[in-house]
């Protein structure tokens, strides 16, 4: 298996390109054979040479076709001049014959037929073709003007976009050097916030469920309980004030309490004696 076949098997696009190139070389060789016969001059076969020879062959074939068209028009003109013309065509043709002289006139008529793509010497047809050519010229001029206007608009847009691109390439639009670290941090925070949002939504849903089950009576009852707890707290605070001056040590505090109790008993005994002393005179 040669290189061309192996390449074609593994790359169909290359195979198609090589086939097209082979056809182009075959066309060039055929054209050179028609021009030079068997004595074709030697030359280097490469892509540039192929393109140049293809262009030359196309131009040569177009020139041959134009020459053949001129010959056909000249032949038709000679035949038309040899025939008797009648009607409008005859009058026009006679006028042309008076103005045109000899071979120069035939050349002008032939060139006119080639330009108008009219293969016969029919004067009426040539006139129609000239009118059509004028219309086509007008349409082409209008199309060219519209194309130029569009081209100018595209150029203005290109200049605007180019200026905008230059601005976007400035320092103020450049990405910071720590964009990767910031992006990673933002991604982490976004995940964390997403989890928190889900948690808060769950809590909010639970609180809504609980709040729907709480009525005004329940709230009033809870307020009454709170007031009772406040009153009990005040009583406890009053009782605790008596123990504010006690030392922090438990044993010392107990001794202090016992001394206070002993003082309380002495005061109680003294009070009772005073009360008895007040009561005895009245009993006597």
C-alpha positions, 0 to 999 in steps of 0.5 A: 500500500503506497503513501497516497492510499494509506493517507486516503484511508485515514483522511477522506478530506485529504483523499478528496483534495488529492483527487481534485489536484489530480484532475487539475493536473490532467486538465493542464496536461490535456491543454498543454498537449493541444498546444505543444503536442508531444513536445511539452516543455519541462517544468516543476510540478508544484501547487503554485505552478498548477494554479498559474497553469490553470489560470492561463488555460482558462484565460486561453479558452475564454479568448478562443471562445470570444474569437469564435464568437467574433467570427460567428458574428462577422459571418452572420453580418456578412450574410445579413449584408448580402441579403435584401432587407425589408421592413424596419429591419431593412431600413435600419440595416441600410442606415448602418450600411451607409455609416459603416465602411468595409472591414472596420464596420464589420469589426465594430458590428462584431465587437458589439455582438460579442459585448451584447452576447448576441450571436446574430446580426439582427439589428432589432435584437441588437437594439433590445440588447443595448437597452437591456444593457443600459438597464443592467448598468443602472441596476449595477450602479445602484447595487454598487452604491448600496454595497459601498454604503454598507461597506462604509457602515461596516468600516465604522462599526469595525473602528468602533469595535476596535476602539472598544476592544482596546479599552477592554484590553486596558488595565482596568479590565484585566482580571486580578492576579488572585482571581483563582484563589478568590473564585475558590473562596467564593465557591466555598462560601456559596456552598456554606451559605447554601447549606445555611439557607437550607437549614434556616428554611427548615427551621422557619418551616418548623417554627411556622408549624408551631406558631400555627398551633399557638392561640391567644389563650395559650399566650395569655396562660404563658404570660400568667406563668411568667408573672408568677415566676417573677413574683417567686423570683422576687421572694427568693431575691429577698431571702437571698439578700439575708445571705449576701454578707455570709463568707464564701466558705461553707463551714465559716458560713454555718458558724456565722449562721449559728451565731446569728441564730444564737443572737436571735434566741437571746433577743427572743428571750429578752423580748419575752422577759420584757413582755412578762415584766409589762404584763405582771403589774397589771395582774397584781 
